[in-house]
């Protein structure tokens, strides 16, 4: 993986800086009728950036896993799955057509099933892997329908052909906007499955059952960002689907807010981070739905560092506690049974840095990317824009609060769990600590690659990230040029700069106040006790607290309305089709007919000559009678 990262850097820095695109076709794959699909690779600035994220974060997680999985019996199987996963993810982003993308898309789905259910002897793990697999199949069906519609309209699924076809159809006024809206919505359903958006987000929190490095890889930097990559890659089509873009923005903002509220009360450290991931992905889709694909990818970039850091940091805590509590003990992940773990300084302070970035603390990586997304909604200016901005801001409030609730309960205050576990909680070994430090550094500085235009007044303006990706959006942004709602201003006048500073000030105040508020409560034993009393009434959890703690009972609702009816239908079909039609009628019935007929045949073949003579005589009489009847007619 380190070698792969080195090669990715070489490809990214040298060839791409010259001509912008490397396109190669390895071999023809499917050729039937008008459909011609090759196994080809397409490397441009967008796929090159993703390639760096996948191999760079992937290499750090591999190094971390050496220490984390050291004593696991299936050490070899873990790394085999991990490498297959990264191969599939690279195929997804480097394929030169939608079918190759879908090949990688399905590959990461398979590998997520294998990695989430890695400890398959535990039923919880296998169920979580199966849930992830099945929920993603629902989304993938939508993805396929979207591909079929695009092929129907343009006659090709190759990116280069689609670039040309869209331009030609736009010039002739021949784009079918209705069909494109349906195609884009269907493909977005696939993105909802892969990137855990409403209503297909339910698999991701359960996916925490897998090894923690898997959570960092799948849920921070790679698989869950595949949906964002798909939208970004197909931006030149999505900009012609106004209703689909609105759907993307609304679902993204709703998911950000919905998941953010659930994260407020979770007890499992990995579940807190899981719902945080769902919420942050919502911000990315909000940006894409507003036409700001560059901001969506920028948040993918910054999020990869601080979320991978937080997952690996939580893994360091779990790893240290499991020595005493045992593997799989829920107490090793329960933040209410932690505290005082700042005795693990590297883990503690790197996680504090990652938490600051996630909460949007000023000048950290997460601050710049999330603030830019909120401003894009703010700048839209219409009613929908204000609603989306409000939802995003409330989600940001929740993020800052639950992030430092987690930090306070885990690392500060007094230890509240097993004393022996606390006594033996040691700092992570070097193979685990080094990736934490590297990720913490980038969680601080990655946002400096794209500073908001308002910072130009401070002589700190930088748009390296934006400039690098501008060629990817050129075709799509040209289509949006006349729509002021879906594009940021190209020239920042005084009013826009003032609005931007106001947004920066609001975001900064929200982040700082909520960080301080949450930390002051959850880092002190006395305040924690008061909060616990507020959540209880007569010694029992309050209705609202219980509802949010149980994730609004969405899983139970799905189980009642979808899973159980499908199981009932499948049970009936099993009895009718499998047992009655196939087993009883077709298989056993056919065998029974053959057996009965053969028994009758055996009775005729007695071996006695006189029986054969009787049969001969009877046959002769019958034949003679038939001939006479025919002759009379």
JOBELHU-V896199 format. One line per field, one symbol per residue. ss: DSSP state (@ for helix, = for strand, . for the rest). phi: phi as a letter, one per 40 degrees, with the letter a starting at -180 (. if undefined). psi: psi as a letter, one per 20 degrees, with the letter a starting at -180 (. if undefined). A space follows every 10 residues. Layout:
BEGIN
ss=???
phi=???
psi=???
END
This chain:
BEGIN
ss=.@@@@@@@@@ @@@@@@@@@. .========= ==..====== ===.@@@@@@ @@@@@@@@@@ @@@@@@@@.. ....@@@@@@ @@@@@@@@@@ @@@@=.=@@@ @@@@@@@@@@ @@@@@@.... ..@@@@@@@@ @@@@@@@@@@ @@@@@@@@@@ @@@@...=@@ @@@@@@@@@@ @@....@@@@ @@@@@@@@@@ @@@@...... .@@@@@@@@. .@@@@@@@@@ @.@@@@@@@@ @@@.@@@@.. .@@@@@@@@@ @@@@@@@@@@ @@@....=@@ @@@@@@@@@@ @@@@@@@@@. ..@@@@@@@@ @@@@@@@@@@ @@@@@@@@@@ @@@@@....@ @@.=@@@... @@@.@@@@@@ @@@@@@@@@. ....@@@@@@ @@@@@@@@@@ ..@@@@@@@@ @@@@@@@@@@ @@@@@@@@@@ @.......@@ @@@......@ @@@@@@@@@@ @@@@@@@@@= ..@@@@@@.. ..=@@@@@@@ @@@@@@@@@. ...@@@.... ...@@@@@@@ @@@@@@@@@@ @@@@@@@@@@ @@..@@@@@@ @@@@.==..= =.@@@@@@@. @@@@@@@@@@ @@@@@@@@@@ @@@@@@@@@@ @@@@@@@@@@ @@@@@@@@@@ @@@@....@@ @@@@@@@@@@ @@@@@@@@@@ @@.
phi=.ccccccccc ccccccccbg abbbbcacbb aagccbbbcb bbbbcccccc cccccccccc cccdcdccbd bccbdccdcc cccccccccc cccbdcaccc dcccdccccc cccccccdcc cccdcccccc cccccccccc ccdcdccccc cdcbgabcdc ccdccccccc ccgbcccccc cccccccccc ccccbfbdcb cccccccccc dddcdcccbb bbdccccccc ccccdccccc bcccccddcc cccccdcccc ccccbcccdc cdcccccdcc cdcccdcccc gccccccccd cccdccccdc cccccccccc ccdccgcgcc ccbcccbbhg cccbcccccc cccccccccg cdgccccccc cccccccccd gccccccccc cccccccdcc cccccccccc bbgbcbbccc cccbcbcccd ccccdccccc dcccbdccca ccddccccfb cabdcccccd cccdcccccc dcbccbaccc bccccccccc cccccccccd cccccccccc ccbbdccccc cccccbbfgb ccdcdccccc fgfccccccc cbccdccccc cccccccccc cccccccccc cccccccccc ccccccgccc cccccccccc cccccccccc ccc
psi=hggggghggg hggfghifih popqogqqfp opcjoopqnr pooahghggh gggghghggh hggghghhjg jphlgghghg gghhghghhh hghiqjrhgh ghghghghgg hhghhgkgmi iphgghhggh gggghhhghh gggggggghg hhgijqjpgh ghgghggghg hikjpnhggh ggghgghhgg hhghjlqpjk iihghhiihr qhhgghggjg iegijhhggg gghkhighij nghhhggggg hggggggghh hhihjqhphh hghghggggh hggghggghj jmhhhghghg ghhhghhggg ghghhggggh hihghqpiph hijohikbqj jiingggghh hgghhgggik ppirghgggh hhghhhgghg iaggghgggg ghghhhgggh ghgigggghg irbqpjbphh gghjorqqrh hhhghggghg ghhgihiiin qqhhihhjkj ppkggghhig hhiggghhhi hioihjqqph poahgggghg hggggggggg ggghgggghh gjjpgghghg ghhhiqokjq qrggggghhk kjkgghghgg hggghhhggh gghggggggg ggggggfhgg hhgggghhgg hhhhnhiphh hhgggggggg gggggggghh hh.
END
